Amino acid sequence: MGNIGLILSEEAYYGFMLSGLNHCFLAVDLASTRRAIASFKDDKNIALVIIEKRLKELLPPSEQAELEALEYPFFFEFDKGGAQTYNDEINAMIKRLGISVNGT
């Protein structure tokens, strides 16, 4: 079983670090976002990387597509500013990873 990694802006980073998650990477620009992605892609203990939407959007479309095509680690985008529920994205992630939820 793999660990979860997070690529976060400064606003979210410290809260996650205080909660005890130690696979957090602070990204503030395109260069630091790329370093974080490379670090997690090289770490075989990381199975899922959660990346802030704003940071992912710093990447050129070709790099965004490359992340979306990766199977391991799996990159999941979230919008920390939105109160939206990502049901479709979460369902797609669960299906893609082959996770059974409540026996279904």
N, C-alpha and C positions, 0 to 999 in steps of 0.2 A: 504494500500500500504506500502511496506517495504522499508527500506533504503539499500544502498549499503555499504558494508564493503570492505576494501582493506588490503591485507597482502603483505607488500612490503619490499624489501631490502633497505638499507640506501640510495643507489643512487636515488631511485624513491620516497622514503617516504617524504622527505622534500618538494619536488616540489608539491606533492598532498596536503600536509598540508598547504602550502602557498596559494594554490588555494581555500582553504576554506572547503575542505572535512574533516569532523571531525571523521569519523569512519575508521581511518587508524591505522594499527598496524605495528610497526617496528619489523621485524624478521631478525635475523642474523645467527641463527643456528637451529638445530633440536628442541631443547627445546623451544625456543621462537616461532618457527612456530607452535608447538603443543599447546602452551598457547594461541596463537592468534586464532587458529581453535576452541579450546574449548570455548573461550570467545564469538566468533561469533555464535557457535552452541547453546549457552545458551541465547543469546540475541534474543528475539522473534520479535524485531523491524528490524532485519536484514534479508532481503529476498535473497540478492545476495551477494556473497563474491567473489571478484576477487583476485586471488593469483598468484604471479609470478611463472612461470614454474620451475625456479631454486630452489625455496623454497619448492614447492610441491614435487620435486624429492628428497628432503632430507628424505622424509617419506618412510618407508618400503612399498613395493607393496600392502600389505594388507590394510594399512591405506589410500593409494591413492585410492584403489578400493572402500573403505568405503565412501570417499568424493564424488566420482563419482556417487555413488548410492543414495546419499542424495537428497531428493526433496525439503527440506526446512531446512536451507537456501541452495540455489543452489550455488555450487562452480564452478567458471569458471577460467580456467588457461590461463594466457597470457605470452608471451615471450617478455619482454621489450627490449631485445637486437635485436630482429629480426624485419625486415621491412615487414615481410610476412603479408598477409591478411588471417584472419581465417574464411573465408566464410563458410566452412563446419561446423566448431565448432559453429559459431554464429547461423547458420541456425538450427543446432541441439538444441541449447539452446532455441531459439525462439519456436521451435516446442515443446520441452519438457515443457516449461513454459506455453504454450498455448497462446502466445501473437499474436495478430493480427497486421500485418504490412501492412499499406496502404489498409486496408479492405480485405486482402486476408488471 
